[in-house]
């Protein structure tokens, strides 16, 4: 009789144990699978912004680099998908045979567990590279002497990528197509280059290469091989990793990097209304205490326009500004050319 | 009765362990994401270690400790590894290892 009761109770006990332990294991595994799917999708979306063909290999690679105990790479899938936000990367991490420890007593040997994620990088990323490199130098660091900090910005559009504008610490705002101002104070400017890369003077770069602005720290890092920018020195980014000459980097704006960069460039800029993915509007506001009589009013430039200035006060109280284009999701730029969403690079973000 | 208590305590103890493990997974994922979007190693590490809060710490877990890593050309791949140790409290009378090391790691492509 006792044996019968023990046997019956054991089934119930094992049921509770199975419920507690195996369900917890399932959730723990699913949590890891979700991490793997998220990382895979985000990495794929990030790669897609550089080269559409690289999206899936990169997504697969980071799926492989973030294993779980029961993840099956063969059963997992990565794919391109069309999402409302644009072309996206979908990743599904699968553990096809997750074994139960205690539930096996009750007849449940294993089951499939999966997690999926979708991420989008840039609206219209499938159309090719959408690079928005730019760079800023913190005052007193890098090649610029203290007190003459500068900034440089560059925009590339789809098609032949031309450096539109950049500036140093002095002089009026640089208009697109204006003269090169590589006077030594220029800090970072970049356009990913191939043979279609052009220098700031509008002439083709003398060698394949690129001038890239690497975000990721207080100083943006750049490398370059064109004659126009050979005087630039590599910066050291915040984590202490020097960028090797010739290494390939990619300019990409995120909310964090943009705010940081604007802060460094302007010192008193405030950035509003930035969506976590795309830059939707930028307003630079000069505080009342920082204004100087006779200067142009706060520049901006305009919510809803693809044009704005970054401004700063120079060491001799001169007004300095720089024209930027292509960062705002807007209807037209200053030339009246319609801007399309495909010309804006966004940070990779999860959408599912 | 001893068997019943063992099972009950085991369930509770494993619950805490799994909770801690999931917290670690999330911490690593949050940390590596910050690294991927360009935050500094110290910022990302601090954020990852803070993302777990004090969850589980009052019941035998050591604080989450994270470390950042990078690899590849121009540090293209960034990683965050988070670790914590759970010290058994309910089952520590059993001849089992008292300290259960827990780790979780995530790697992501730097944008």
Boltz contact constraints between the chains, C-beta under 6 A:
constraints:
  - contact:
      token1: [A, 13]
      token2: [B, 7]
      max_distance: 6.0
  - contact:
      token1: [A, 17]
      token2: [B, 7]
      max_distance: 6.0
  - contact:
      token1: [A, 20]
      token2: [B, 11]
      max_distance: 6.0
  - contact:
      token1: [A, 21]
      token2: [B, 14]
      max_distance: 6.0
  - contact:
      token1: [A, 24]
      token2: [B, 18]
      max_distance: 6.0
  - contact:
      token1: [A, 28]
      token2: [B, 18]
      max_distance: 6.0
  - contact:
      token1: [A, 28]
      token2: [B, 21]
      max_distance: 6.0
  - contact:
      token1: [A, 28]
      token2: [B, 22]
      max_distance: 6.0
  - contact:
      token1: [A, 31]
      token2: [B, 22]
      max_distance: 6.0
  - contact:
      token1: [A, 31]
      token2: [B, 25]
      max_distance: 6.0
  - contact:
      token1: [A, 32]
      token2: [B, 25]
      max_distance: 6.0
  - contact:
      token1: [A, 35]
      token2: [B, 25]
      max_distance: 6.0
  - contact:
      token1: [A, 35]
      token2: [B, 29]
      max_distance: 6.0
  - contact:
      token1: [A, 35]
      token2: [B, 106]
      max_distance: 6.0
  - contact:
      token1: [A, 39]
      token2: [B, 106]
      max_distance: 6.0
  - contact:
      token1: [A, 39]
      token2: [B, 108]
      max_distance: 6.0
  - contact:
      token1: [A, 43]
      token2: [B, 108]
      max_distance: 6.0
  - contact:
      token1: [A, 43]
      token2: [B, 109]
      max_distance: 6.0
  - contact:
      token1: [A, 46]
      token2: [B, 109]
      max_distance: 6.0
  - contact:
      token1: [A, 46]
      token2: [B, 111]
      max_distance: 6.0
  - contact:
      token1: [A, 65]
      token2: [B, 107]
      max_distance: 6.0
  - contact:
      token1: [A, 66]
      token2: [B, 106]
      max_distance: 6.0
  - contact:
      token1: [A, 66]
      token2: [B, 107]
      max_distance: 6.0
  - contact:
      token1: [A, 215]
      token2: [B, 38]
      max_distance: 6.0
  - contact:
      token1: [A, 216]
      token2: [B, 38]
      max_distance: 6.0
  - contact:
      token1: [A, 238]
      token2: [B, 40]
      max_distance: 6.0
  - contact:
      token1: [A, 239]
      token2: [B, 40]
      max_distance: 6.0
  - contact:
      token1: [A, 239]
      token2: [B, 41]
      max_distance: 6.0
  - contact:
      token1: [A, 241]
      token2: [B, 75]
      max_distance: 6.0
  - contact:
      token1: [A, 247]
      token2: [B, 74]
      max_distance: 6.0
  - contact:
      token1: [A, 249]
      token2: [B, 74]
      max_distance: 6.0
  - contact:
      token1: [A, 252]
      token2: [B, 111]
      max_distance: 6.0
  - contact:
      token1: [A, 254]
      token2: [B, 37]
      max_distance: 6.0
  - contact:
      token1: [A, 257]
      token2: [B, 38]
      max_distance: 6.0
